[in-house]
């Protein structure tokens, strides 16, 4: 593994106004000296634009207190090849972290075009920019890190999910695009000897998270007096991973690139790796809802006498969903000495407290 010291380097983070991206930017600003972070994101309305603006404002406030470091943001789409080329030419990043993507399983069924544009064309544009970053003898990109997803495991019956498992049976277009990212990254690593690492995230949650995720949507509906639907009649398990754990994992991986090696054929062995980042502790959906309810009452987002049973409905599984996600994080622990460990209650408590403050309840 090749160690990369981020001190004084330029890092490009796509999806920088998003949930994970914004937290990663702030995590790097807090812990790395003299870093220059270039962020790019597009303000689509899949999630509220005002929340993206709020995240950017939080980054700006933090950046103003970090002398020696620099934060630069460009509003734009990674599917715009000319814009990506301009950013690489102007800033010459040493490390690229691609977190920009059209997320969501169910949305991919009704809006497939968005996934092709962002997750395939946008991803390709970044790979091409990394490829040409070494033109004219430049040092170029030392490590390309990108978000994959636990969705690539599809309906795999073997648990916990291992990166050694075959993942050739996606059950949604979203999953298919993420698996395609892994294949494309492997090809570019082989052809151009660019170190690449994919990270399969497992159900990331926390303050200022994606509003389409269950914990956020449930909270909105319960506050509005609406009924929440619990899929597969509650017989689902999810490996919920708190966002701070995701950020810590990404930071460590950024600094440990797969080693460049030459094979017996004299050609590069693809410097390519894939890791799971999950909590390694799947929680039943009904238990998750119970803990969320308790924390929402504790934070006074909902009243103590709220009738939860009257606002819950058990429904069948939705197309594209899977009954369980469960991460085997052994390789991550082995190579980076890290395993996510934030308890679900702790994470949901922080979310509930943030929700109360953000919406001024």
Order of alpha helices (4+ residues) and beta strands (2+ residues): beta-beta-alpha-beta-alpha-beta-alpha-beta-alpha-alpha-alpha-beta-alpha-beta-beta-alpha-beta-beta-beta-alpha-beta-beta-beta-beta-beta-alpha-beta-alpha-alpha
